[in-house]
Amino acid sequence: MKVLAVLVLLVLGLSVLVDRVAVGVAEGQVAQQLADRGGLAGEPDVDIRGFPFLTQAFGGRYEEVRISLTAEELGRPEGTEADIALRGVRLPLSSVLSGEVREVPVDRIDGTATLSYELLAAELGGDTTLQREGEDLRITRTVDLLGYSLPLTASGTVGLDGDEVVVEVADASGAGVEIPRILVGRVADLLDLRYRVELPFGLRLTGVAPADDGVDVRVEADTTVLSAE
């Protein structure tokens, strides 16, 4: 009985080892296909979820594939990153092994793209800084107005307009300087921001909220087919 138990454990251990080795190879293949079919500038980090992996591989359908995308891979400015989940990825094992993958159907995609505060501040220019303040943003910047340099502090809301993240200033005040109400609107316009978000896989923007390190943009797509152009 002891010998049988040891043999069973060995078989199970080898099965797990083979499964993990196979998933590592497959993740490399899937990364290459996603880069090619998704128009990425580089191969992303891929994590194929679910166990056992071999069952998914032989069936040609992966329940969940998580990918982490850097600014370089996205072809976007530094300070952009995305964590995406591809759900129901259909990629036949025979096609992967032969290298003849023409398209990659995906049931659904969802995830989050993050735009760092440094990136958004650079869009406004000058000495702008942004940081989270509850559900809003706190914006500080020195602006030239009517021949004066005014250090400003403002509260801004974050929203979406199509494929753009929009920061709108609700109120602005000077550091120790009273800003005439007639100029408040002009000052606010200097701090407003519209930033276009370009992402792969036909993703659309569905929500946005300030986070600790940047603005998180929720993204999703339904029934997408990734194919080479």
Secondary structure, DSSP 8 states (H G I E B T S, - for coil): -HHHHHHHHHHHHHHHHHHHHHHHHHHHHHHHHHHHHHT-SS--EEEE-SS-HHHHHHHTEEEEEEEEE-HHHHT--TTEEEEEEEEEEE--HHHHHHT---EEEEEEEEEEEEEEHHHHHHHH-TT-EEEEETTEEEEEEEEEETTEEEEEEEEEEEEEETTEEEEEEEEEEESS----HHHHHHHHHHH-EEEE---STT-EEEEEEE-SSEEEEEEEEEEEEEE--
